[in-house]
């Protein structure tokens, strides 16, 4: 039995993998790469080694930018289209199941951790936006608080060994990681630049100027580095801080 995991390299996704892997299930970690999160990094690779799992980078930058421009379910507080983004990750993972010989998909989402994108309705909506995968998504950290998935019903996964974590605190997760001897994970929270107010404000200016297109992705990356000044439409000055 194999599972694909949505893997940022952070606390929740690492713990979700550990819970499933401890049931004797092989897990392949998929790190999704966009212009705003993910990509080859030492912490994710170190955590994958600690977990003893294969790590694969999946670049979906172009299609993610399309989703960012016109998210069906809107954006969060900043530029983050979380519901549509998560659905896109599941759909992309679903397309890779046959390639890796996987039977289901897991993620580190926690019920109630993010008020808008990880409440019960949002989690169910993400499943509904992933045609054919609705019953093949397991969220090990909050599974006991959610409807049974096919892997649980058929006994591929032992539901009694899954968790019932909910809320914004990461205290339980951190205690479990310590119990498992998993260390050196990134500080919980963050990770996606689209949730950052300062970065989102700059990116919004590009959108207003009609430049929120994949072909302008060099600008997306420059906005991460220095001070940003707009003179007029399409005319900017970016002043480096350390680069």
N, C-alpha and C positions, 0 to 999 in steps of 0.2 A: 504494500500500500504506500502510495506517495501523495504528498500534498504540496501545493505551491503556496508560498506565503508572501503577502505584501510586506516588504521589509525596508524600513528606513534606517535600521541600525540602532534605533533608540530603545528606550526602556520597554514600552508596551509591545512592540513588534517582536523584540527578543524574547520576552516572557511568553508570548503566545506560541512561538516556535518551540520553546522548551517544554511547555505543557503538552503539546502534541507529540513531540519527538520522544518524550518519556513513555509514550504508549507504544513505542516500537515502530512508529511511522516515519518513513524517510521524508524529510522536508527540504525543498529547494527554495532558497530565499531570492525573491525578485526585488531588486532596488530600482524603482522607476526614476528616470532621469528627464527632467524638464529644464526649462531655462531658469526656473525659480526654486528648485529643490532637487535633491538626489544627486547621484554621480559618484564616481570613484573617490573614496575617502578612507583614510586609515582607520577611523573609529568603526565604520560599518564592517570593514574587512576583518578587523580585530575581533569584533563581536561574532561574526560568522565563524571564525576559527574557534572561539570559545564554545560556541554552540555545536560545532562539528557539522556544519551544513555547507552545501554548495551555494555560492553566491553568483547571481547572474544580474548584469546591468541591462535594463530595458529602456532604450531611449524612445520616448514618445513625445518629444518636444513640439514637433510641428502640429500634431493633432491636439495636444494639450493647449497650445496657443489658440487654436480654433475654438475650443471649448471656453477658454477664458474670455474671448471676444463676445460670445453669445451664449452664456450659460442658461439652460432652460429653467433651472430652479434658482436663478439669481445668484448674488454674491452675499458673503457674510459681511462683517463690519467693515472690512477693507476691500481688497480686490480679489478675495479668495472665493472661488466657486466650488466650495467643498463637496456638496452633494454630487454635482456632475463630475467632479474630479475623481472622487472615490469610485463612482460608477464606471468611469473610463478605465481606471486601474483594474477593476474586476473583469471588465469586458476584455481588456488586453491580456490579462492572466488567463481568462477562459480560452482565448485563441491559442495560448501556449500549452494548454493541458495535454493535448495529444503529443506534441513535440517531446515533452518531458515524461510522458506516461503517468501523469497525475490524475487522481480521481476526484479531488476536491480542492478548495481554496480556503486559506485561513487569513485572518487579519488581526491586528492588535487593538481594534476599536473597543472602547469601553463605554457602556451605557451611561449617559449623563455627563461624560467628561467635557464635551463641548456642547453648550446649550442649544445651538442651532443645527449642528451637523451630526451630533451623536445622541440625539434623543431617540426614543423608541420609533416615532414616526419617520424620522430621517433615515434610520438604519433600515427600516422596512422599505422605504422609498428607493434606497440605493439597490437593494435586492431586486425590486421590481424593474429598475432601469438596466438590469443585467440579464437580458433574455436567455433562458436556458440554464442559467446559473443560480436562479433564485433559491433552489433547495440544496445547492452544493457549497454554500458559503457558511463557514464555521467561524464564530468569534469566540475563541476559547476563554477569554478573560471575563466575559459576561454571559456565557452560553446558558447558564442555569436560570437566567432571568429572561431569556428569549425563547421563541418557539423552537422545537426540535428541528434540526436539519436532517436531511437524508443520511449523511454519514453517521449521525447519532442513532437514528431509527434503525438502520441496518447493522449497527454494531461495529462499523469501521472504527468509530471513535467511542470510547467509554464516557458517556455524559457525566457519570458520577465523579470522574477525575477532572472535569472542567470546573471553571470558577464562577463566582457570582459577584464580581467586583462592579461597583458603580460609583459615580460621582467624580468630582474634579481632583480630589486628593490622590497623590501617587504613593502614599505611605505603604499601603498593602503591597503594591508592586515592588517597591524598593526593599521591603522586608523579605519578600519571596526571592528576589534576585540575590540577596545576601545569603539566604538559606541554600540556594543553588550554587553559590560560589562564583557567580557571574559578576565581574567588576568592570570598571573603566567604560561605562556607557555614558553617552552625552547627557547633559542636564535636561531633565524632563521639560517638555513644552517647546514651542517654536519649531524651527526646521524649515518652514515654508515662508519664503519672503513675501508672498501675497497676503500674509496675515500681519505683516509689519506696517504700522501706520505711516512711517516716514517713507519707506520704499514705495508703498501703494500710492502715496500722494504724487510722487515723481512719475510713476507709471501711468497714473490717471492723466497727467499732462500729455504724455505720448498718445494716449487713447484719444484725447480731445483734439489732438493735432493730426489724427488719422494715421498714426504710425504704429498701432498695435498689431503688427503683422510679423509673421515668422521671419521674413526677409530682413527685418530690422532688429533681429535678436542681438546684434552687437551692442545696440543701445541698451537693451535690457540688462546686459552684463556690466556695461559702463556705469549704470545707475547704482550698482552695488559698491562702487569703489570711491567716488569722490563727491565733492559738493556740486550741486546741479543748479544751473541758472538758465532760465528761458528768456531769450531776447524777444522773439516773435515766433510765429508758427514755423516749426521745423528748424529753428536756429537756436542752438544751445551751446553753453559753455560748461564743460565738466572739468573741475579742478581736482587733480589727484591729491590724496592725503599722504599715502605711503608708497603709491605706485605711479 
